[in-house]
């Protein structure tokens, strides 16, 4: 007899209003997890500073975000009667990122939450990664989050009201997933950066945590990865399996976790690595 697998319940609880009077800075906000986070925090009362490269990254094989994607995020936030300052900005360019953030804070008046979400990925065996792909992975997925924090932290310290920083890491920031060496190296770096910042910023009541998704249904697929997994040995291919029956998470699942970490409900939570990964890291 086969035991039926129940469908995952769809969250339907009323959205709290945990971010009234607050401003959140979100990178990679044009689509996917970044858009979901912008919409979730706006639904809870936050005004949003949103940045995204909104362009094709040559080293990736999937379609890049577009200015139209970023405009749709703006529309969705404004439909919730919240303010949003959005710009087409590359997080690899610190000066441009700082300029965009400063402009957003000048218009919206403050900064309370930072969500360093933007990232890219490509796939290859480690020893076959060329210099351009390696550099892009480190520059976007590690230097970009560092730039985000570096631009935001002095503002938050001077403001003197504490706050929260959430980095989007990955299961790849906790486990050595094969064929993703550049991504794994960068995401492990993000995890370490967050741990250090949690110690350095605790005295200012600025909390720093990482969230670690596994597969997320965002439309961003890495075409070259899937044949590698299918052709891999059972030992390697099982490293991509979660535990819960759902094959992937949704962007809203990650946004809900990020919203909790950034809220006052988690006011005594700092320096943690929160997996939202279908049970993958429990294996």
Helices and strands as residue ranges (DSSP letters): E 23-27, H 32-43, E 47-52, H 67-79, E 84-88, H 94-108, E 113-116, G 126-128, H 131-138, I 139-143, H 144-159, E 163-168, G 171-173, H 181-201, G 202-204, E 206-213, E 216-217, H 223-231, H 234-237, G 238-240, E 249-250, H 251-262, G 264-266, E 273-276, G 280-282
